[in-house]
Structures are given as C-alpha cells and as structure tokens.
Amino acid sequence: MKITNTKLKGCFILEPAKYGDSRGYFMESFNEKTFNELTGTDTHFVQDNQSYSTRGVLRGLHAQAGEYAQAKLVRVLEGEVIDVAVDVRPQSETFGQHVAVRLSAENNLQLFVPRGFLHGFVVLSDAATFFYKCDNFYNKASECGVHPLDKDLAIDWQIAESELLLSDKDKEALSFKEVFRER
Ligand SMILES: Cc1cn([C@H]2C[C@H](O)[C@@H](COP(=O)(O)OP(=O)(O)O[C@H]3O[C@H](C)C(=O)[C@H](O)[C@H]3O)O2)c(=O)[nH]c1=O
C-alpha cells in the first residue's frame, strides 16, 4: 500500500499493492492495521456504501455534521470519476480549499477524506460503481451540503455543465458562503 499526502492535512491518496499473475490479480483493498500505520490515525470503519451512476452524475457536496461526522475511504470499482474533498474544518489553515483526484478501476487509487470535509464526485466514464467505507453511521438529520458548482469553491469537475445530472437536493443546496457565513 502506497500513501501520498495532499495539500490538505490528513487527506491522503492511497494505492494498494496489486499482485498479478496468469489468472488475473489479487490485492488487499483495505487492511485496518496497514491503513492506521500509514495514516497515523486510529480509524475504524463501520459502514460500507456503494453507488452506481451513469456519466455526468454528480453526487455531492455532502457531509454529516457534529457527532455524526464521517471520515470516508473512497474508491471506484468500475469506471472513472473526479473525486473532490473540501476542507471545512473550522480551525484549518486550508479551510475552503479542495483537492480533486481522478479515481478509476484502472488506476486503483483511493482517497481518504477525513471528518470535517465535504465530499462529492462526478462520473466521467459511461458508468461508475463507487464504493466507500465510513467511520460513522448514516444519520439523515446530520446531513449538510453545499452546491457543487459554488463559485467561491470553483471546483473544476472536468465535464461540461450541460452534461451534469444532480439530485433535486443537490440542485437546491446552499452556497458555501451561506452555509459557512460566520467564517
Ligand atoms: C448516504 C446514505 C444514503 N442513504 C439513503 C438515503 C436516500 O434514500 C438514498 C440516496 O441518498 P443520497 O441521495 O443522499 O445519496 P448520495 O447523493 O449518493 O449521497 C452520498 O453522496 C456523497 C458522495 C457522499 O459522500 C455521501 O456519502 C452521501 O451523501 O440512500 C442511506 O440509506 N444510507 C446512507 O449512508
């Protein structure tokens, strides 16, 4: 397992070791001991999520607030996405900054999104199966979101806006400044 820092403290890109042979390949896609040693965290995931989306679907930017905040380890089982994590940790020096990482079944990369981040992704391939581990349970009442095309965040989703497909919830999401007005 290789780990790479991003410009956002605690947000890492991980690449599992892949063992190929004449049959195909094997990899440990996740190992708690290895993960915590490499990230220097004491993370225990409790819920796995999976979603399937066609090209242009954008899910996000979401987070759960307060005691139900979730760290996520995200990866793509099929297809390709641009995955985005936005730092909204109140005291962070990189508050409001984001990373955008191309994750695909091909490149086998994973992104660790710590608690205190907004998260979202857009599908670039014809379809994508997205899989992620969460270190806290789903709690609908704690859900919060920011519009993914927010002008202040200025995220480059690398796809024409005309191709995007958002849920009504995401279309109606507040702007970054409306959600974090006190900053
Ligand atoms: C997140 C979640 C949702 N649901 C139910 C609630 C709805 O009936 C249905 C679809 O939920 P939603 O439209 O919020 O799904 P996404 O738009 O993919 O949301 C996710 O999108 C971005 C990428 C994230 O990082 C979050 O994990 C999550 O917010 O699944 C559950 O039952 N459990 C869950 O953990």
PDBQT file of the ligand as one rigid body, heavy atoms in Angstrom, charges set to zero:
ROOT
HETATM    1  C1  LIG A 201     -25.654   8.366   2.308  1.00  0.00    +0.000 C 
HETATM    2  C2  LIG A 201     -26.755   7.393   2.621  1.00  0.00    +0.000 A 
HETATM    3  C3  LIG A 201     -27.976   7.461   1.973  1.00  0.00    +0.000 A 
HETATM    4  N1  LIG A 201     -28.946   6.539   2.281  1.00  0.00    +0.000 N 
HETATM    5  C4  LIG A 201     -30.221   6.608   1.539  1.00  0.00    +0.000 C 
HETATM    6  C5  LIG A 201     -30.939   7.939   1.618  1.00  0.00    +0.000 C 
HETATM    7  C6  LIG A 201     -31.646   8.045   0.291  1.00  0.00    +0.000 C 
HETATM    8  O1  LIG A 201     -32.907   7.400   0.357  1.00  0.00    +0.000 OA
HETATM    9  C7  LIG A 201     -30.744   7.266  -0.670  1.00  0.00    +0.000 C 
HETATM   10  C8  LIG A 201     -29.879   8.144  -1.541  1.00  0.00    +0.000 C 
HETATM   11  O2  LIG A 201     -29.212   9.054  -0.684  1.00  0.00    +0.000 OA
HETATM   12  P1  LIG A 201     -28.441  10.295  -1.313  1.00  0.00    +0.000 P 
HETATM   13  O3  LIG A 201     -29.254  10.866  -2.437  1.00  0.00    +0.000 OA
HETATM   14  O4  LIG A 201     -28.047  11.196  -0.181  1.00  0.00    +0.000 OA
HETATM   15  O5  LIG A 201     -27.166   9.551  -1.936  1.00  0.00    +0.000 OA
HETATM   16  P2  LIG A 201     -25.857  10.303  -2.500  1.00  0.00    +0.000 P 
HETATM   17  O6  LIG A 201     -26.247  11.552  -3.234  1.00  0.00    +0.000 OA
HETATM   18  O7  LIG A 201     -25.052   9.284  -3.174  1.00  0.00    +0.000 OA
HETATM   19  O8  LIG A 201     -25.130  10.752  -1.167  1.00  0.00    +0.000 OA
HETATM   20  C9  LIG A 201     -23.777  10.475  -0.913  1.00  0.00    +0.000 C 
HETATM   21  O9  LIG A 201     -23.044  11.316  -1.747  1.00  0.00    +0.000 OA
HETATM   22  C10 LIG A 201     -21.739  11.693  -1.379  1.00  0.00    +0.000 C 
HETATM   23  C11 LIG A 201     -20.804  11.248  -2.471  1.00  0.00    +0.000 C 
HETATM   24  C12 LIG A 201     -21.253  11.276  -0.064  1.00  0.00    +0.000 C 
HETATM   25  O10 LIG A 201     -20.057  11.372   0.213  1.00  0.00    +0.000 OA
HETATM   26  C13 LIG A 201     -22.191  10.849   0.967  1.00  0.00    +0.000 C 
HETATM   27  O11 LIG A 201     -21.755   9.614   1.496  1.00  0.00    +0.000 OA
HETATM   28  C14 LIG A 201     -23.597  10.720   0.554  1.00  0.00    +0.000 C 
HETATM   29  O12 LIG A 201     -24.224  11.931   0.915  1.00  0.00    +0.000 OA
HETATM   30  O13 LIG A 201     -29.918   6.436   0.163  1.00  0.00    +0.000 OA
HETATM   31  C15 LIG A 201     -28.770   5.555   3.216  1.00  0.00    +0.000 A 
HETATM   32  O14 LIG A 201     -29.666   4.732   3.486  1.00  0.00    +0.000 OA
HETATM   33  N2  LIG A 201     -27.568   5.488   3.884  1.00  0.00    +0.000 N 
HETATM   34  C16 LIG A 201     -26.552   6.367   3.615  1.00  0.00    +0.000 A 
HETATM   35  O15 LIG A 201     -25.469   6.252   4.241  1.00  0.00    +0.000 OA
ENDROOT
TORSDOF 0
